[in-house]
Amino acid sequence: MVQRVSPEVFLQLARSVPVIDVRAPAEFARGHVPGAHNLPLFDDLERAEVGIMYHKKGREEAVRKGLEIIGPRMKEYVDKARALAPEGRVQVYCWRGGMRSESIAWLLGTAGMEVKVLEHGYKGFRRHIHAAFKIERPVIIVGGLTGCGKTEFLNQISNFNFQVIDLEKLANHKGSVFGSLGQPEQPTNEQFENELGMAWLALDPDKPVFIEDESINIGMVSIPKVLFDRMRLAPVIFIDMPLECRVERLFREYAHFKPEVLKEMIGKIMRRLGGDHAQSAIRDIEAGRLRDAIRTALTYYDKAYSFGKKDSQERLMTLHATNEQIEALCSEFLNQQSEILNPL
């Protein structure tokens, strides 16, 4: 049995029903429904070949070429789909919900599986994701100078059932020029939007969501403008941590990286840091004085943060740190959260 379903229904079912993306590997790599398995009808070269056939000789010849390619693989395809969906229920999609997903849905349905096809395909899913960011949610920004532990604070309050979106985790990047160190490869911007949109849709609309203060670009990916504009107007919980505490936090985070890597990162902000400051930081790294190098780099990041923040944003609370530990700040927030969150 084959049934077409809307993106809303498709994504709800995807929590328990395996999803198969039948597009070519290159299409899948650019962006896909989070959690989907790529089981391509054609590989990248075959897809190009069928497309050329369609434009030169028409639909009928393209279909014949497609059948010639996939015919010998039909049993293998069914076996792979059943391995992914042993209960016999599966959801599939292609680019626009056309021939590729219809063909696979027919094949799997003929093999006895219950198949649902995403209406309008991945293109419809992308429209759904773009629309998601226009949905209003109460947002609270967690701000503070570089190294103050904003991400750790978010992680800790999430353990107390506060809604959190960790942009840096979704982006595989910690936001600064050093942010790629120790991180997996960043997703494409398209996939970052997909993951973020799914997180946004999953939120309880009646509760605020806490998001770390970020610039619009996190490494090579960008926060959708409609969400970024909302973040720039949202009230702020500000973590005020002394410079030396931030130096210690960053030292623990980056001390295990090779000096050559750290020097390369300093080189990327040399113009903004100033040639003399950058050279001083590089010399400190070479001499094993990493704390001094971090202290120098923070002069740039502190100025950048102060320049970038909006004075018009309401500051709900300032959490004053006396050391580099975040647990005390989390406790302070929990003790006061009812009085500052109730009006929101």
C-alpha positions in Angstrom: 0.0 0.0 0.0 1.4 3.4 -1.1 0.2 6.7 0.4 1.3 10.3 -0.1 1.6 12.3 3.1 2.3 16.0 4.0 5.6 17.1 5.5 3.9 17.5 8.9 2.7 13.9 8.9 5.9 12.5 7.3 8.1 14.1 10.0 5.8 12.9 12.8 5.9 9.4 11.5 9.7 9.6 11.0 10.1 9.4 14.8 9.3 5.7 14.5 9.3 4.8 10.8 12.6 4.6 8.8 13.0 7.2 6.1 14.7 6.4 2.7 16.1 9.1 0.5 16.2 7.7 -3.0 18.1 10.6 -4.5 21.7 10.4 -5.8 24.5 10.5 -3.2 25.6 14.1 -4.2 22.0 15.3 -3.6 21.9 13.6 -0.3 25.2 15.1 0.7 24.0 18.6 0.1 21.1 18.2 2.4 18.5 15.6 3.5 15.8 15.0 6.0 17.6 14.5 9.3 17.8 10.8 10.1 17.1 9.6 6.6 19.0 6.7 5.0 20.4 7.2 1.5 19.4 4.3 -0.7 19.8 5.9 -4.2 17.9 4.8 -7.2 20.8 6.0 -9.4 24.4 6.9 -8.5 25.6 10.4 -9.5 26.8 9.4 -13.0 23.6 7.4 -13.7 21.4 10.3 -12.6 23.2 12.6 -15.0 22.9 10.1 -17.8 19.2 9.7 -17.3 18.8 13.4 -17.1 20.6 14.0 -20.4 18.5 11.3 -22.0 15.3 13.1 -20.8 16.3 16.4 -22.3 17.6 15.0 -25.6 15.1 12.2 -26.3 12.2 12.8 -24.0 10.5 11.1 -21.0 9.9 7.7 -22.6 13.5 7.1 -23.5 14.6 8.3 -20.1 12.3 5.9 -18.4 13.6 3.0 -20.5 17.2 4.0 -19.6 16.2 4.1 -16.0 14.6 0.7 -16.1 17.7 -0.7 -17.8 19.9 0.6 -15.0 17.7 -0.4 -12.0 16.1 -3.6 -13.3 19.0 -5.9 -12.2 19.1 -4.3 -8.8 15.4 -4.6 -7.8 15.8 -7.6 -5.5 18.9 -6.0 -3.9 17.0 -2.8 -3.3 14.1 -4.6 -1.6 16.6 -6.5 0.6 18.3 -3.3 1.6 15.0 -1.6 2.4 13.8 -4.5 4.5 17.1 -4.5 6.4 16.4 -0.8 7.2 12.7 -1.4 8.0 12.4 -4.9 9.4 8.8 -4.2 10.5 7.8 -3.6 6.9 6.9 0.1 7.2 8.9 2.7 5.4 8.8 6.3 4.1 10.5 7.4 0.9 11.2 10.7 -0.9 13.0 12.1 -3.9 13.5 15.6 -5.1 9.9 16.5 -5.9 7.9 13.4 -5.1 8.0 12.3 -8.7 9.2 9.3 -10.7 12.0 8.2 -8.5 10.0 8.0 -5.2 6.9 6.6 -7.1 9.0 3.9 -8.7 10.6 2.8 -5.4 7.2 3.0 -3.6 5.7 0.8 -6.2 8.6 -1.7 -5.9 8.5 -1.9 -2.1 4.7 -1.9 -2.1 4.8 -4.9 -4.5 7.2 -6.6 -2.2 4.6 -6.3 0.6 5.9 -3.3 2.5 3.7 -0.4 3.7 5.1 2.7 2.0 4.4 6.4 2.5 5.8 9.0 0.0 6.6 12.6 1.0 4.3 14.9 -0.9 6.3 17.3 -3.1 9.5 15.4 -2.0 12.6 17.0 -0.5 11.6 20.3 -2.1 8.4 20.3 -0.1 10.4 19.5 3.1 12.7 22.5 2.5 9.7 24.8 2.1 8.4 23.4 5.4 11.7 24.1 7.1 11.8 27.7 5.8 8.3 28.2 7.1 9.2 26.8 10.5 11.6 29.7 11.2 8.7 32.1 10.9 6.8 30.4 13.8 7.1 32.6 16.9 8.8 31.2 19.9 9.8 33.0 23.1 13.6 33.3 22.9 16.2 34.0 25.7 19.8 34.6 24.7 22.6 33.5 26.9 25.4 36.0 26.4 28.8 36.8 27.7 32.4 37.3 26.6 34.4 34.6 24.9 35.4 31.7 27.2 32.7 32.4 29.9 31.1 29.0 29.5 27.8 29.8 27.7 27.6 26.4 26.0 28.3 24.6 29.3 25.6 26.7 31.0 23.1 25.8 28.3 23.9 22.1 28.7 23.5 22.3 32.5 20.1 24.0 32.4 18.9 21.5 29.8 19.2 18.9 32.5 16.5 20.8 34.4 14.0 20.5 31.5 14.7 24.0 30.1 14.4 24.1 26.3 17.8 24.7 24.7 19.0 24.9 21.1 22.8 24.4 20.9 23.7 26.1 17.6 27.4 25.3 18.0 26.6 21.6 18.3 24.4 21.7 15.2 27.1 23.6 13.3 30.0 21.4 14.5 31.8 24.7 15.4 32.4 26.7 18.5 32.0 30.1 16.9 35.4 31.6 17.1 38.4 31.3 14.7 39.5 28.4 16.9 36.0 26.9 16.8 36.7 24.1 14.3 39.5 22.6 16.4 38.6 19.1 17.6 35.2 19.2 15.8 33.7 17.0 13.1 33.4 18.4 9.6 30.8 21.1 9.4 27.5 20.2 7.7 26.5 22.1 4.5 24.6 25.2 5.2 21.5 23.5 3.8 21.8 20.6 6.2 22.5 23.0 9.1 19.2 24.7 8.3 17.4 21.3 8.1 18.7 20.2 11.6 18.0 23.6 13.1 14.5 23.7 11.6 13.7 20.3 13.0 14.9 21.4 16.4 12.7 24.6 16.1 9.6 22.6 15.2 10.1 20.2 18.2 9.9 23.1 20.7 7.1 23.5 23.2 5.6 26.9 22.0 4.5 27.8 25.5 8.0 27.7 27.0 11.0 29.9 26.2 14.0 28.5 24.3 17.5 29.4 25.4 20.0 30.0 22.7 23.7 31.1 22.9 24.6 34.5 21.6 26.2 34.0 18.2 27.0 36.1 15.1 25.0 35.2 12.0 27.9 33.0 10.7 29.1 30.0 12.7 32.2 28.9 10.9 31.0 28.2 7.3 27.3 28.0 8.1 24.8 30.8 8.7 21.8 31.1 11.0 18.7 31.8 8.9 18.1 35.6 8.9 14.5 35.4 10.2 15.8 33.5 13.3 18.9 35.7 13.7 16.8 38.9 13.7 14.6 37.4 16.4 17.7 36.5 18.4 19.0 40.1 18.1 15.8 41.4 19.8 15.5 38.7 22.5 16.2 39.4 26.1 19.6 38.3 27.5 21.0 36.4 30.5 24.5 37.7 30.7 27.4 35.7 32.2 30.0 38.0 33.7 33.2 36.1 34.2 36.6 37.7 35.0 39.3 37.6 32.4 41.6 35.2 34.2 38.8 32.7 34.8 38.1 32.8 31.0 41.8 32.3 30.3 41.8 29.2 32.4 38.7 27.8 30.8 40.2 28.3 27.3 43.5 27.0 28.4 41.9 23.7 29.4 40.1 23.5 26.1 43.0 24.2 23.8 46.2 23.3 25.6 46.3 19.8 24.0 46.4 21.1 20.4 49.8 21.3 18.7 51.5 24.8 18.6 51.5 24.8 14.8 47.7 24.5 14.7 47.2 27.3 17.3 49.7 29.6 15.4 47.7 29.0 12.2 44.5 30.0 14.0 46.1 33.2 15.3 47.3 33.9 11.7 43.7 34.0 10.6 42.8 36.9 12.9 46.2 38.7 12.5 44.8 41.8 10.8 41.9 42.1 13.3 44.1 41.4 16.3 46.8 43.8 15.1 50.2 42.7 13.7 52.1 43.4 16.9 49.6 41.6 19.1 49.4 38.6 16.8 53.2 38.2 16.6 53.3 38.5 20.4 50.7 35.7 20.7 52.6 33.5 18.2 55.8 34.0 20.2 54.0 33.1 23.4 52.7 29.9 21.8 56.2 29.0 20.6 57.6 29.5 24.1 54.8 27.4 25.7 53.1 30.4 27.3 49.7 29.5 26.0 47.8 31.4 28.7 49.5 34.6 27.6 48.6 34.0 24.0 45.0 33.4 25.0 45.0 36.6 27.0 46.2 38.5 24.0 43.6 36.9 21.7 40.8 37.7 24.1 41.5 41.4 23.7 40.2 41.1 20.1 37.2 38.8 21.0 36.1 41.1 23.9 36.1 44.1 21.6 34.3 42.2 18.9 31.6 41.1 21.3 31.1 44.6 22.7 30.9 46.0 19.2 28.4 43.4 18.0 25.8 43.3 20.8 22.6 45.4 20.8 22.3 47.9 23.6 18.5 47.8 23.1 18.2 44.2 24.3 16.8 43.8 27.8 19.1 42.1 30.3 17.0 39.8 32.3 19.8 38.8 34.6 23.5 39.1 35.1 25.2 36.0 36.5 28.4 37.0 38.2 31.1 34.3 38.3 33.8 34.3 41.0 35.7 31.3 39.4 35.6 29.4 36.1 33.0 26.8 37.4 29.6 27.0 35.9 27.7 25.0 38.5 27.3 28.0 40.8 25.9 30.1 38.0 23.4 27.4 37.1 22.3 27.3 40.8 21.9 31.1 40.9 19.8 31.0 37.7 17.6 28.2 39.1 17.0 30.1 42.3 15.8 33.2 40.4 14.4 31.8 37.2 10.7 31.9 38.3 10.7 35.6 38.9 12.4 36.4 35.6 10.7 33.9 33.4 7.1 34.3 34.6 6.5 37.6 32.7 7.7 36.1 29.4 
